[in-house]
């Protein structure tokens, strides 16, 4: 069977499984909709947390960025894994003891103000929408290639699927759906990685294959895979793969933004409320870290495998003899070639092939127009330099099995895995948005007398509205999937994280300081990102950045501003009420006020 047929079968079966689980586990109360009735086993919750965590950015884009960035791509690994450890060990146990299941709820009660709650709601919604845009973009990328539909059509299909099980099942349905999605995505990630590791190095363990010597004509040589990739890169005019390109300060600030932003993401925090006890939350964190590590330790190897295969198969080849996978991804709009010198060969070197992202020509009937070699013609003007090839970084993991010539069922399996990763995180984020609107805004602020049935309907309507907005951002994303997600983490770092940390560990933190800090932090960070990504993208380079810090890392500066302002204002204004300070003591020292059975 061809790839498309296999994809229809595997994706169709996985979608049927997700919807079936949602129907069987549909929520009938707000407790089930928000926190799955607090009855999820720690193992299942750990697996669901891992699926929630490993988004399209982790599955699709992270290894793609590593394959292009080389050593610099390690900041995504360090930032995201470090952030999860920070969340699981430092924040989650205290928030779980607090007893409320949303970040705005914590902030509203800790800072004794509905104003603080509303500000937190707005920040949660803003961050979640930014994050979910990357997930919907990932869905569109998968559909565009493997089901041969437009990227935008793929986003719309993904919207419909996630709408069904997120709105119907709430957290109860999402949790068990994510257990299934984790199984699909991790199997889909490991199988091609193992295949390719054996092909390139003879070692079936991808983590070990990364540092092993290459196999040529069935015999293991004396050159390591990384040395070979360095040679391929420098021969084509790229920097050595293991050399860094970004400045140290930018890498530090991006890593820090990813780490602290991770710890402040509300869709992960809420996971620790779906179990019965604090002890179960700790076990969930352990299981989740184990399940996450399986993918994250393989990702660097996948990036190296993909880059090596790409550089060996495409550069200096004639377009007419280009492999089928190359033209398939070109048809999907995610690869583009512009023949600058007219020789019909694909020149691939450093620099941009064209100005801006590819925009393809179409005839009056909306059909693709082709050049003399059969390539899709572009509207873009060629950029300076010899490079003629544009490769969307988001396709590297998805295209890797095709580049390596793996069986069609493996290629289709990767497609199903990419969709599972994107949809699992999208559902969690949409639930956060609906919870923030229905529970934190309507129930806790606007209409405290609303019935449980009315609140449940409000949550479902909010989730449906969020899906539509998320779809729009998925169709019009501000960057690659992992970059979009990096922006979300930066926004979380500059808003939520300081408020949570100060709220737990500093009794003197008060309403006035924290609200001002959150507003300043997120406004500064979002303004910086919007300016360089939307208003003046031509200036988006180190020469114009503040202290040489890119938009992906500016959230760290926003966080620092947040903390400084919050602390300064808290010190010169009235201290929190005594009962609030006592509440902080109860959260930090639970044995003084909580039963041992809950510890």
C-alpha positions in Angstrom: 0.0 0.0 0.0 1.1 3.6 -0.6 1.8 6.1 2.1 -1.5 7.9 1.8 -3.5 4.7 2.2 -1.4 3.7 5.3 -1.8 7.2 6.7 -5.6 7.1 6.2 -5.8 3.7 8.0 -3.5 4.6 11.0 -4.7 8.2 11.5 -8.4 7.0 11.1 -7.9 4.3 13.7 -6.2 6.7 16.1 -8.9 9.3 15.7 -11.6 6.7 16.2 -9.8 5.6 19.4 -9.6 9.2 20.7 -13.3 10.0 20.0 -14.4 6.6 21.5 -12.5 7.3 24.7 -14.0 10.8 24.9 -17.5 9.5 24.5 -17.0 6.8 27.1 -15.3 9.2 29.5 -17.5 12.2 28.9 -17.8 14.7 31.8 -21.1 15.1 33.6 -20.0 17.6 36.2 -17.6 20.5 36.6 -15.3 18.4 38.8 -14.9 15.8 36.0 -14.6 18.5 33.4 -11.9 20.5 35.2 -9.9 17.9 37.1 -11.3 14.5 36.1 -12.9 14.1 39.5 -9.5 13.8 41.1 -9.6 10.1 40.5 -6.8 9.4 37.9 -4.2 6.8 38.9 -0.7 8.2 39.2 0.7 6.0 36.3 -2.0 7.1 33.9 -1.7 10.7 35.0 2.1 10.6 34.4 1.6 9.2 30.9 -1.1 11.8 30.2 1.1 14.6 31.6 3.9 13.4 29.3 1.6 13.5 26.3 0.4 16.9 27.3 4.0 18.0 27.7 5.3 16.6 24.4 3.6 18.8 22.0 4.0 19.3 18.3 7.0 21.4 19.3 8.7 18.4 20.9 7.6 15.7 18.4 7.8 17.7 15.1 9.9 20.8 15.5 12.5 20.2 18.2 14.5 17.7 16.3 14.0 19.8 13.2 15.5 22.8 15.0 18.4 20.7 16.3 19.1 19.4 12.8 19.5 23.0 11.5 20.9 24.7 14.6 23.3 22.0 15.7 24.7 22.5 19.2 22.6 25.6 19.7 19.4 23.5 19.5 20.4 21.9 22.9 18.8 25.0 24.5 15.3 23.6 23.8 16.3 20.3 25.5 17.8 22.0 28.5 15.1 24.5 28.9 12.1 22.2 28.6 13.4 19.4 30.6 14.9 21.7 33.3 11.6 23.5 33.5 9.7 20.4 34.1 12.0 19.3 36.9 11.6 22.8 38.4 7.8 22.5 38.1 7.5 19.0 39.5 9.9 19.4 42.4 9.5 23.1 43.4 6.0 24.3 42.4 3.6 21.5 41.9 3.6 20.0 45.5 2.9 23.4 47.0 0.2 24.3 44.6 -1.4 20.9 45.1 -1.5 21.4 48.8 -3.1 24.8 48.3 -6.1 22.9 46.9 -7.3 25.1 44.0 -6.9 23.7 40.5 -6.1 26.8 38.4 -3.3 29.3 38.5 -5.7 32.3 38.4 -7.5 30.7 41.4 -4.3 30.5 43.3 -3.3 34.1 42.4 -6.8 35.4 43.2 -6.9 33.9 46.6 -3.2 34.3 47.5 -3.4 38.0 46.6 -6.9 38.4 48.0 -8.3 40.2 45.0 -10.6 39.5 42.0 -8.5 42.0 40.1 -5.5 39.8 40.5 -7.6 36.8 39.4 -8.8 38.6 36.3 -5.3 39.7 35.3 -4.1 36.1 35.8 -7.0 34.9 33.6 -6.1 37.3 30.8 -2.4 36.1 31.0 -3.5 32.5 31.0 -5.7 32.9 28.0 -3.0 34.9 26.1 -0.2 32.4 26.8 -2.4 29.4 26.0 -3.6 30.9 22.7 0.1 31.5 21.7 1.0 28.0 22.7 -1.9 26.3 21.0 -1.1 28.1 17.7 2.0 26.0 17.4 0.0 22.8 17.9 -2.6 23.6 15.3 0.2 24.5 12.9 1.8 21.1 13.5 -1.6 19.4 12.7 -1.7 21.4 9.4 1.8 20.4 8.4 1.1 16.7 8.9 -2.2 16.8 7.0 -0.8 18.8 4.1 1.9 16.2 3.3 0.5 12.8 4.2 -3.2 13.4 3.4 -2.4 15.7 0.5 -4.6 18.6 1.6 -3.8 22.3 2.1 -2.1 23.2 5.4 -5.1 25.4 6.3 -7.5 22.5 5.6 -5.4 20.3 7.9 -5.7 22.9 10.7 -9.5 22.9 10.3 -9.7 19.1 10.4 -7.6 19.1 13.6 -9.9 21.8 15.1 -12.9 19.5 14.5 -11.3 16.5 16.1 -10.0 18.3 19.2 -13.3 20.1 19.6 -15.1 16.8 19.9 -13.1 15.2 22.6 -12.1 18.4 24.5 -15.6 19.8 24.7 -17.3 16.5 25.3 -15.0 14.8 27.7 -13.3 17.7 29.5 -10.3 16.8 31.6 -11.7 13.3 32.2 -11.9 12.5 28.5 -8.7 14.3 27.7 -6.7 12.4 30.3 -7.4 9.0 29.0 -7.3 10.1 25.4 -3.8 11.4 26.2 -2.7 8.1 27.6 -3.6 6.6 24.2 -1.9 9.5 22.4 1.3 9.0 24.4 1.5 5.3 23.3 1.0 6.3 19.7 3.5 9.2 19.6 6.3 7.5 21.5 6.0 4.3 19.3 5.9 6.5 16.2 9.0 8.4 17.3 11.1 5.5 18.3 10.5 3.0 15.5 12.0 5.2 12.7 14.8 6.4 15.0 15.8 2.8 15.7 15.6 1.9 11.9 17.8 4.8 10.9 20.3 4.3 13.7 20.8 0.7 12.5 21.2 1.9 8.9 23.7 4.7 9.7 25.7 3.2 12.5 24.6 -0.4 13.0 23.6 0.4 16.6 19.9 -0.2 17.4 19.9 2.4 20.3 19.6 5.9 18.8 21.1 7.6 21.9 24.3 5.5 21.4 24.1 5.7 17.6 24.5 9.5 17.9 28.2 9.0 19.0 28.9 5.8 17.1 31.0 5.4 13.9 29.1 5.3 10.5 28.5 2.1 8.6 29.5 2.2 4.9 28.7 -0.7 2.6 28.0 -2.9 5.5 31.3 -2.2 7.3 31.7 0.1 10.3 34.3 2.8 9.4 36.6 4.9 11.5 34.7 8.1 11.2 32.0 9.0 13.8 28.6 10.1 12.7 29.1 13.6 14.1 32.5 14.0 12.3 30.9 12.9 9.1 28.1 15.5 9.5 30.6 18.2 10.3 32.4 17.4 7.1 29.3 17.4 5.0 28.3 20.7 6.5 31.6 22.5 6.0 31.9 21.1 2.4 28.6 22.7 1.5 29.4 26.1 3.1 27.7 25.6 6.5 29.3 25.9 9.8 30.4 22.7 11.5 27.3 21.1 13.0 28.9 20.9 16.5 29.9 24.6 16.4 27.6 27.1 17.9 26.2 30.1 16.0 24.2 32.0 18.5 25.8 34.2 21.2 26.2 32.7 24.6 24.0 35.4 26.2 21.2 34.7 23.8 21.4 31.0 24.5 21.4 31.6 28.2 18.3 33.8 28.1 16.4 31.6 25.7 17.1 28.5 28.0 16.1 30.4 31.1 12.9 31.7 29.5 12.0 28.1 28.4 12.8 26.7 31.8 10.9 29.2 34.0 8.1 29.5 31.4 7.7 25.8 31.5 7.3 25.9 35.3 4.5 28.5 34.9 2.5 26.9 32.2 -1.1 26.4 33.5 -2.0 23.3 31.4 0.8 21.3 33.1 0.1 22.6 36.6 -3.5 21.5 36.5 -2.4 17.9 35.9 -1.3 17.6 39.5 -4.9 18.2 40.7 -6.3 15.2 38.8 -5.0 12.7 41.4 -6.3 12.1 44.9 -3.4 13.0 47.1 -0.1 15.0 47.1 1.8 11.7 47.3 0.1 10.6 44.0 1.0 14.0 42.5 4.7 13.3 43.3 4.5 9.8 41.7 2.8 11.3 38.6 5.7 13.7 38.3 8.2 10.8 38.5 6.3 8.8 35.8 5.9 11.8 33.6 9.7 12.6 33.8 10.5 9.0 32.9 8.1 9.0 29.9 9.3 12.4 28.7 13.0 11.3 28.9 12.4 8.5 26.4 11.7 11.1 23.7 14.0 13.8 24.7 17.1 11.7 24.9 16.3 10.4 21.3 15.6 13.8 19.8 19.3 14.9 19.3 20.0 11.6 17.5 16.9 12.1 15.3 18.1 15.6 14.4 21.6 14.4 13.5 20.1 11.5 11.4 17.8 13.8 9.5 20.5 16.4 8.8 23.0 13.7 7.6 20.4 12.1 5.3 19.4 15.4 3.9 22.9 16.6 3.1 23.7 13.3 1.5 20.7 13.0 -0.8 19.9 16.5 -2.1 22.8 19.0 -2.6 24.1 19.3 -6.2 21.6 16.8 -7.5 19.5 17.8 -10.6 15.9 18.6 -9.8 14.8 16.0 -12.4 16.5 13.2 -10.4 15.4 14.5 -7.0 13.7 11.8 -4.9 10.0 11.5 -4.7 9.8 12.7 -1.1 11.4 16.0 -2.1 8.7 16.7 -4.6 6.0 15.5 -2.3 7.0 18.1 0.3 7.4 20.7 -2.4 3.8 20.0 -3.4 2.8 20.5 0.2 4.5 24.0 0.1 7.1 23.2 2.7 10.1 22.8 0.4 10.9 25.3 -2.3 13.6 25.5 -5.0 14.6 28.6 -7.0 17.1 28.0 -9.8 19.3 31.0 -9.5 22.0 30.0 -12.0 19.7 28.1 -14.4 21.7 24.8 -14.3 18.8 22.7 -13.1 20.8 21.5 -10.1 19.9 22.1 -6.4 22.5 24.2 -4.8 22.2 24.0 -1.0 24.5 26.2 1.2 24.2 28.7 3.9 22.0 31.8 3.6 18.5 32.3 2.4 17.3 31.1 -0.9 14.6 33.7 -1.3 13.2 36.7 0.5 10.5 35.8 3.1 8.8 32.4 3.2 7.8 30.7 -0.1 4.8 32.0 -1.9 3.9 29.8 -4.9 2.5 30.9 -8.2 -0.9 29.7 -9.4 -2.7 30.0 -12.7 -6.2 31.5 -13.2 -7.8 28.2 -12.1 -5.8 28.0 -8.9 -3.5 25.2 -10.2 0.2 25.0 -9.5 2.5 26.6 -12.2 5.7 24.7 -13.1 9.0 25.8 -14.4 11.1 24.2 -17.1 12.5 21.6 -14.8 9.1 20.7 -13.3 9.6 22.7 -10.1 6.9 24.9 -8.5 7.4 28.5 -9.5 7.6 31.1 -6.8 6.4 34.7 -6.4 9.4 35.4 -4.1 12.4 37.3 -5.3 15.7 35.4 -4.9 17.9 36.4 -2.0 21.6 37.2 -2.4 23.9 34.3 -2.2 24.3 30.9 -3.8 21.7 29.0 -1.8 18.7 27.8 -3.9 16.8 25.6 -1.4 14.3 26.4 1.3 13.4 23.6 3.7 10.8 24.2 6.4 12.4 23.0 9.7 9.1 21.6 10.9 9.2 18.8 8.3 12.5 17.1 9.3 11.1 14.6 11.7 8.2 13.8 9.4 10.3 13.6 6.3 13.1 11.6 7.9 11.7 8.1 7.3 11.0 9.1 3.7 14.6 10.4 3.2 15.9 7.2 4.7 13.7 5.0 2.5 11.8 3.3 5.3 8.7 1.3 4.6 5.4 3.2 4.0 3.8 2.0 7.2 6.6 3.6 9.2 6.1 6.9 7.3 2.4 6.8 8.1 3.1 5.9 11.7 5.1 9.0 12.1 2.2 11.1 10.7 -0.1 9.5 13.3 2.4 10.2 16.0 2.8 13.9 15.0 -1.0 14.3 15.1 -1.2 12.6 18.5 1.5 15.0 19.9 -0.2 18.1 18.6 -3.7 17.2 19.5 -2.8 16.0 23.1 -1.3 19.4 24.0 -3.9 21.4 22.1 -6.7 19.7 24.1 -4.9 20.5 27.4 -4.4 24.1 26.5 -8.0 24.6 25.3 -9.2 23.1 28.6 -7.1 25.7 30.5 -8.7 28.5 28.4 -12.3 27.2 29.0 -11.5 26.7 32.8 -10.1 30.2 33.0 -13.2 31.7 31.4 -15.9 29.5 33.0 -14.5 29.0 36.5 -12.1 31.8 37.2 -13.9 34.6 35.4 -17.6 33.7 35.4 -18.0 31.6 38.5 -15.4 33.3 40.8 -15.8 36.9 39.6 -18.8 37.8 37.4 -21.6 35.4 38.5 -20.9 33.5 41.7 -24.5 32.2 41.8 -24.2 30.3 38.5 -25.4 26.7 38.7 -23.1 23.8 38.1 -24.9 23.0 34.9 -24.6 26.6 33.7 -20.9 26.6 34.5 -20.4 23.3 32.6 -22.1 24.8 29.6 -20.0 28.0 29.9 -16.9 25.9 30.0 -17.9 23.9 26.9 -18.8 27.1 25.0 -15.5 28.7 26.0 -13.6 25.6 24.7 -15.5 25.8 21.4 -14.7 29.5 21.0 -11.1 28.8 21.9 -10.8 26.2 19.2 -11.9 28.7 16.5 -9.4 31.3 17.7 -6.6 28.6 17.9 -7.4 27.5 14.4 -6.9 31.1 13.2 -3.5 31.3 14.8 -2.6 27.9 13.5 -3.4 29.1 9.9 -1.4 32.4 10.5 1.5 31.4 12.8 4.3 33.9 13.6 7.1 31.3 13.1 8.1 27.7 13.2 6.2 25.5 15.6 8.9 25.4 18.2 9.5 29.1 17.9 5.8 29.9 18.5 5.9 27.6 21.5 9.1 29.4 22.7 7.2 32.7 22.6 4.5 31.2 24.8 7.0 30.0 27.3 8.6 33.5 27.4 5.1 35.0 28.0 4.5 32.5 30.8 8.0 33.3 32.3 7.3 37.0 32.4 3.8 36.7 33.9 2.9 33.6 35.9 6.2 32.3 37.2 7.1 35.3 39.5 3.6 35.5 40.8 3.6 31.8 41.8 7.1 31.8 43.2 6.6 34.9 45.3 3.2 33.7 46.4 4.6 30.5 47.8 7.9 31.6 49.2 7.5 35.2 50.3 4.7 36.2 52.6 5.3 39.9 52.1 4.3 39.7 48.4 1.1 41.6 48.1 -1.7 42.5 45.6 -0.3 45.8 44.3 3.2 44.5 43.6 2.3 41.2 41.9 -0.5 42.7 39.7 1.8 45.5 38.5 4.7 43.0 38.0 2.5 40.7 35.9 1.2 43.5 33.7 4.6 45.1 33.1 6.2 41.7 32.5 3.8 40.4 29.9 3.4 43.8 28.2 7.1 44.2 27.8 7.6 40.7 26.6 4.7 40.7 24.1 5.6 44.1 22.8 9.2 43.0 22.1 8.0 39.9 20.3 5.3 41.7 18.3 7.7 44.4 17.2 10.4 42.1 15.9 8.1 39.5 14.5 5.3 41.6 13.1 6.0 45.3 13.0 9.6 45.4 11.9 10.8 41.8 11.0 13.7 43.3 8.9 15.3 44.5 12.2 15.0 41.0 13.8 18.8 40.4 14.2 21.4 40.7 16.9 22.4 44.2 15.9 19.0 45.6 16.9 18.1 43.3 19.8 18.2 44.5 23.4 21.6 43.3 24.9 21.7 40.9 22.0 18.7 38.9 23.2 16.3 37.5 20.6 12.5 37.5 20.9 12.6 33.9 22.0 14.7 34.8 25.0 13.2 38.2 26.0 10.8 36.5 28.4 13.7 36.2 30.9 14.1 40.0 30.9 10.3 40.3 31.3 10.5 38.0 34.3 13.3 40.0 35.9 11.3 43.2 35.5 8.3 41.4 36.9 10.2 40.3 40.1 11.9 43.6 40.6 8.7 45.6 40.3 6.7 43.2 42.4 9.2 43.1 45.2 9.7 46.9 45.2 6.0 47.8 45.3 5.3 45.1 47.9 7.9 46.5 50.2 6.5 50.0 50.1 2.9 49.2 50.3 0.7 47.5 52.9 1.5 43.9 53.8 -1.0 41.1 53.0 -3.7 40.4 55.6 -2.7 38.1 58.4 -4.9 35.3 57.2 -3.2 35.3 53.9 0.2 35.0 55.5 -1.0 32.2 57.6 -2.3 30.5 54.5 1.1 30.7 52.9 2.5 29.0 56.1 0.0 26.2 55.7 1.0 25.6 52.1 4.7 25.7 52.8 4.6 23.7 56.1 1.7 21.2 55.5 2.6 19.0 58.5 1.5 21.8 60.8 -2.0 21.8 59.4 -2.6 18.9 57.1 -3.2 15.3 57.9 -0.3 12.9 57.2 -2.5 10.9 54.8 -2.4 13.8 52.4 1.4 14.3 52.4 
